[in-house]
Amino acid sequence: TSNFLSAIDESLLLLLFTNRFVCCCDSCRDTDSMEADDTEFLTAFEKGVLPRPEWTHRAHLRMAYLYLRPCPDADTILQTIRGRIRAYNAAQGNPDGYHETITAAFARLVAERLRTTQTANFAEFERIHTDLFAPGGAILLRYYEEATLSSPQARANFVPPDREPLPG
């Protein structure tokens, strides 16, 4: 059984690190438009070698932007984002660092912004959508009580907003 599980784990990691964009919708945009530094950033992230001090809130949003840009459908891409963050955290020795509600909420917010605003690159996206980059993820407090976001339930599973619905 352990050899079987190892083969599954190896196959999952291979899938996670080789299939960058997983989307089946008709509205996907060209994925070849990433800039070289975006490709380098995603490669380092996906291989788990991005230095941990560089895995900031901005880096999380950049990763989400890059995954969602070709297909701004959070429900479609969230599984990829979730798996990649967990794999990165495991590679960095932080297997408990993942927060489902924060990840899903920001994926939905980034996807909604991508559907409603055309941007040429991540720098322009960041310049236009400064509220997403506020310290401590402050934008989430528009949708969630602080106690909800800090709960163990919200870390482990997606918890719907308790203030106002997320867009999209």
TIFI-537754 format. One record per residue (C-alpha): residue number from 0; x, y, z. Coordinates in nm, 4 decimals, padded with zeros to 6 digits. Layout:
N
(atom NUM,(X,Y,Z))
...
***
This chain:
168
(atom 0,(00.0000,00.0000,00.0000))
(atom 1,(00.2781,00.2494,00.0809))
(atom 2,(00.4295,00.2037,-00.2692))
(atom 3,(00.0863,00.2721,-00.4181))
(atom 4,(00.0452,00.5870,-00.2062))
(atom 5,(00.3965,00.7009,-00.2966))
(atom 6,(00.3124,00.6576,-00.6642))
(atom 7,(-00.0052,00.8604,-00.6164))
(atom 8,(00.1838,01.1311,-00.4264))
(atom 9,(00.4522,01.1398,-00.6968))
(atom 10,(00.1885,01.1582,-00.9708))
(atom 11,(00.0054,01.4372,-00.7890))
(atom 12,(00.3247,01.6386,-00.7480))
(atom 13,(00.4095,01.5829,-01.1151))
(atom 14,(00.0614,01.7035,-01.2096))
(atom 15,(00.0884,02.0032,-00.9774))
(atom 16,(00.4283,02.1080,-01.1091))
(atom 17,(00.3763,02.0492,-01.4817))
(atom 18,(00.0191,02.1565,-01.5563))
(atom 19,(00.0277,02.5246,-01.4785))
(atom 20,(-00.3170,02.6225,-01.5991))
(atom 21,(-00.6169,02.3978,-01.5576))
(atom 22,(-00.9248,02.5447,-01.7199))
(atom 23,(-01.2107,02.4169,-01.9283))
(atom 24,(-01.4106,02.7338,-01.9883))
(atom 25,(-01.4569,02.8923,-02.3321))
(atom 26,(-01.3458,03.2374,-02.2186))
(atom 27,(-00.9808,03.1546,-02.1454))
(atom 28,(-00.7288,03.4059,-02.2677))
(atom 29,(-00.3826,03.3456,-02.4090))
(atom 30,(-00.1459,03.2062,-02.1444))
(atom 31,(00.1652,03.2990,-02.3440))
(atom 32,(00.1330,03.6635,-02.2397))
(atom 33,(00.3212,03.6182,-01.9104))
(atom 34,(00.6350,03.8250,-01.8711))
(atom 35,(00.9674,03.6507,-01.8075))
(atom 36,(00.9792,03.7537,-01.4418))
(atom 37,(00.6248,03.6155,-01.3966))
(atom 38,(00.7383,03.2823,-01.5368))
(atom 39,(01.0435,03.2808,-01.3097))
(atom 40,(00.8289,03.3700,-01.0086))
(atom 41,(00.5734,03.0932,-01.0796))
(atom 42,(00.8464,02.8389,-01.1491))
(atom 43,(01.0181,02.9141,-00.8169))
(atom 44,(00.6820,02.9008,-00.6373))
(atom 45,(00.5749,02.5762,-00.8043))
(atom 46,(00.9077,02.4077,-00.7339))
(atom 47,(00.8843,02.5176,-00.3710))
(atom 48,(01.2102,02.7133,-00.3877))
(atom 49,(01.0744,03.0679,-00.3681))
(atom 50,(01.2432,03.1988,-00.0508))
(atom 51,(00.9892,03.1988,00.2305))
(atom 52,(01.0459,03.5691,00.3155))
(atom 53,(00.9344,03.6448,-00.0413))
(atom 54,(00.6042,03.4551,00.0067))
(atom 55,(00.4215,03.7716,00.1099))
(atom 56,(00.0597,03.8830,00.0737))
(atom 57,(00.1633,04.0522,-00.2520))
(atom 58,(00.3208,03.7260,-00.3737))
(atom 59,(00.0003,03.5361,-00.2941))
(atom 60,(-00.1963,03.7897,-00.4991))
(atom 61,(00.0565,03.7758,-00.7820))
(atom 62,(00.0277,03.3978,-00.7943))
(atom 63,(-00.3532,03.4193,-00.7956))
(atom 64,(-00.3422,03.6875,-01.0670))
(atom 65,(-00.1151,03.4745,-01.2865))
(atom 66,(-00.3272,03.1609,-01.2483))
(atom 67,(-00.6576,03.3440,-01.2919))
(atom 68,(-00.5575,03.5786,-01.5727))
(atom 69,(-00.6078,03.3265,-01.8544))
(atom 70,(-00.9347,03.2071,-01.6995))
(atom 71,(-01.0860,03.4416,-01.4384))
(atom 72,(-01.3124,03.1766,-01.2895))
(atom 73,(-01.2182,03.1211,-00.9259))
(atom 74,(-01.4251,02.8035,-00.8952))
(atom 75,(-01.2349,02.6477,-01.1864))
(atom 76,(-00.8853,02.7540,-01.0794))
(atom 77,(-00.9197,02.7332,-00.6998))
(atom 78,(-00.8252,02.3654,-00.6864))
(atom 79,(-00.4982,02.4472,-00.8645))
(atom 80,(-00.4259,02.7440,-00.6360))
(atom 81,(-00.5083,02.5402,-00.3256))
(atom 82,(-00.2870,02.2487,-00.4296))
(atom 83,(00.0035,02.4714,-00.5249))
(atom 84,(-00.0029,02.6671,-00.1983))
(atom 85,(-00.0163,02.3461,00.0053))
(atom 86,(00.2706,02.1954,-00.1954))
(atom 87,(00.4762,02.5132,-00.1536))
(atom 88,(00.4065,02.5262,00.2208))
(atom 89,(00.5048,02.1602,00.2580))
(atom 90,(00.8289,02.2205,00.0648))
(atom 91,(00.9035,02.5116,00.2996))
(atom 92,(00.8345,02.3052,00.6124))
(atom 93,(00.5078,02.4857,00.6871))
(atom 94,(00.2369,02.2235,00.6250))
(atom 95,(-00.0137,02.4014,00.8518))
(atom 96,(00.0213,02.7449,00.6932))
(atom 97,(-00.2713,02.7144,00.4509))
(atom 98,(-00.5963,02.9068,00.5163))
(atom 99,(-00.8882,02.7934,00.3004))
(atom 100,(-01.1276,03.0848,00.3547))
(atom 101,(-00.8671,03.3549,00.2939))
(atom 102,(-00.7375,03.1750,-00.0157))
(atom 103,(-01.0844,03.1198,-00.1638))
(atom 104,(-01.2012,03.4733,-00.0831))
(atom 105,(-00.8987,03.6374,-00.2418))
(atom 106,(-00.9225,03.4071,-00.5453))
(atom 107,(-01.2817,03.5247,-00.5934))
(atom 108,(-01.1846,03.8902,-00.5492))
(atom 109,(-00.8938,03.8659,-00.7956))
(atom 110,(-01.1092,03.6794,-01.0494))
(atom 111,(-01.3835,03.9407,-01.0221))
(atom 112,(-01.1337,04.2231,-01.0789))
(atom 113,(-00.9873,04.0424,-01.3808))
(atom 114,(-01.3350,04.0006,-01.5318))
(atom 115,(-01.4209,04.3676,-01.4856))
(atom 116,(-01.0886,04.5469,-01.5488))
(atom 117,(-00.8388,04.4835,-01.8275))
(atom 118,(-00.4774,04.5168,-01.7145))
(atom 119,(-00.1629,04.4672,-01.9183))
(atom 120,(00.0364,04.3068,-01.6378))
(atom 121,(00.0534,04.2466,-01.2640))
(atom 122,(00.2122,04.5857,-01.1898))
(atom 123,(-00.0848,04.7610,-01.3513))
(atom 124,(-00.3277,04.5298,-01.1686))
(atom 125,(-00.1575,04.6205,-00.8381))
(atom 126,(-00.1636,04.9938,-00.9175))
(atom 127,(-00.5363,04.9891,-01.0002))
(atom 128,(-00.6544,04.7555,-00.7222))
(atom 129,(-00.4665,04.8912,-00.4207))
(atom 130,(-00.7440,04.7800,-00.1843))
(atom 131,(-00.6520,04.4152,-00.2461))
(atom 132,(-00.2967,04.4869,-00.1297))
(atom 133,(-00.3805,04.6639,00.1962))
(atom 134,(-00.1841,04.5302,00.4959))
(atom 135,(-00.3298,04.2310,00.6729))
(atom 136,(-00.5813,04.1564,00.3999))
(atom 137,(-00.8005,04.4380,00.5343))
(atom 138,(-01.0409,04.4139,00.2405))
(atom 139,(-01.1683,04.0831,00.3773))
(atom 140,(-01.3118,04.2659,00.6780))
(atom 141,(-01.5710,04.4121,00.4426))
(atom 142,(-01.7017,04.0562,00.3990))
(atom 143,(-01.6055,03.8818,00.7249))
(atom 144,(-01.6002,03.9427,01.0964))
(atom 145,(-01.2426,03.9201,01.2240))
(atom 146,(-01.3424,03.6386,01.4615))
(atom 147,(-01.4755,03.4369,01.1693))
(atom 148,(-01.1523,03.4674,00.9702))
(atom 149,(-00.9386,03.3748,01.2706))
(atom 150,(-01.1441,03.0646,01.3538))
(atom 151,(-01.0046,02.7131,01.3045))
(atom 152,(-01.3109,02.6337,01.0912))
(atom 153,(-01.2250,02.9133,00.8458))
(atom 154,(-00.8657,02.7925,00.8246))
(atom 155,(-00.9670,02.4351,00.7454))
(atom 156,(-01.2762,02.4890,00.5283))
(atom 157,(-01.4337,02.7679,00.3295))
(atom 158,(-01.6691,02.9692,00.5487))
(atom 159,(-01.9166,03.1962,00.3678))
(atom 160,(-01.8962,03.5680,00.4454))
(atom 161,(-02.0925,03.6881,00.7476))
(atom 162,(-02.1033,04.0587,00.6572))
(atom 163,(-02.1748,04.0843,00.2844))
(atom 164,(-02.1451,03.8363,-00.0047))
(atom 165,(-01.8254,03.8117,-00.2023))
(atom 166,(-01.8552,03.9368,-00.5605))
(atom 167,(-01.9024,03.6953,-00.8460))
***
